[in-house]
Amino acid sequence: MRLDILFDILYIRFKQLEIKNMNTLTSEQLARQDFVDNQIFTLLQMLNPSNHVLNWNIEMIAEVRDEIESWFIDKMKLTTPEEFYP
């Protein structure tokens, strides 16, 4: 099987699981996710030294979120994954 087709299949499956998980989150958990993502986007906009306006890019936000999560959870032991980003 070609890798690009395999990647597409895996991506679709991941999205299906993501949607299923969204249906099981409480409104408080969804609010927390929105808060974290919005705060990261605001930070990226504030740190951007150019006049170029950043568009919402969930891939970029997720990469930053993953790094923050790694520090808060794995390295500093400040919180749990469920508390940080349910």
C-alpha positions as CSV (number, residue, x, y, z in Angstrom):
1,M,0.0,0.0,0.0
2,R,1.3,3.5,-0.8
3,L,2.3,5.6,2.1
4,D,0.1,8.5,1.1
5,I,-3.0,6.3,1.0
6,L,-2.1,4.8,4.4
7,F,-1.6,8.2,5.8
8,D,-5.0,9.3,4.6
9,I,-6.7,6.3,6.1
10,L,-5.0,6.8,9.4
11,Y,-5.8,10.5,9.4
12,I,-9.5,9.8,8.7
13,R,-9.6,7.2,11.5
14,F,-7.9,9.7,13.9
15,K,-10.5,12.4,13.0
16,Q,-13.3,9.9,13.6
17,L,-11.9,9.1,17.1
18,E,-11.4,12.8,17.7
19,I,-15.1,13.5,16.9
20,K,-16.2,10.6,19.0
21,N,-14.2,12.0,22.0
22,M,-15.6,15.5,21.5
23,N,-19.1,14.0,21.9
24,T,-18.1,12.6,25.3
25,L,-16.5,15.8,26.7
26,T,-18.4,17.9,29.2
27,S,-19.1,21.6,28.5
28,E,-16.4,22.5,31.1
29,Q,-13.8,20.3,29.4
30,L,-14.6,21.8,26.0
31,A,-14.4,25.3,27.6
32,R,-11.0,24.4,29.0
33,Q,-9.8,23.2,25.5
34,D,-11.1,26.4,23.9
35,F,-9.4,28.5,26.6
36,V,-6.0,26.8,26.2
37,D,-6.1,27.0,22.4
38,N,-7.2,30.7,22.4
39,Q,-4.6,31.7,24.9
40,I,-1.9,30.0,22.8
41,F,-3.1,31.7,19.7
42,T,-3.1,35.1,21.5
43,L,0.4,34.5,22.8
44,L,1.6,33.6,19.2
45,Q,0.0,36.8,17.9
46,M,1.6,38.9,20.6
47,L,5.1,37.4,20.1
48,N,4.9,37.8,16.3
49,P,7.5,40.5,15.5
50,S,6.2,41.1,12.0
51,N,3.3,43.0,10.6
52,H,2.0,39.7,9.1
53,V,-1.3,38.7,10.6
54,L,-1.4,35.1,11.8
55,N,-4.3,33.0,10.7
56,W,-5.8,30.4,13.1
57,N,-3.7,27.3,12.5
58,I,-4.7,24.4,14.8
59,E,-1.6,22.5,13.8
60,M,0.7,25.3,15.0
61,I,-1.4,25.8,18.1
62,A,-1.3,22.0,18.8
63,E,2.5,21.9,18.5
64,V,2.9,24.7,21.0
65,R,0.2,23.2,23.3
66,D,2.1,19.8,23.2
67,E,5.3,21.5,24.2
68,I,3.6,23.4,27.1
69,E,1.9,20.2,28.2
70,S,5.2,18.4,28.2
71,W,6.7,21.0,30.5
72,F,3.7,21.2,32.8
73,I,3.0,17.5,33.1
74,D,6.2,15.6,32.4
75,K,9.0,17.9,33.5
76,M,7.5,20.1,36.2
77,K,4.7,17.7,37.4
78,L,2.3,20.6,37.9
79,T,-0.9,19.0,36.6
80,T,-2.4,16.0,34.8
81,P,-3.2,15.7,31.1
82,E,-6.9,15.7,32.0
83,E,-6.6,19.0,33.9
84,F,-4.4,20.7,31.4
85,Y,-6.2,19.7,28.2
86,P,-9.0,17.2,28.7
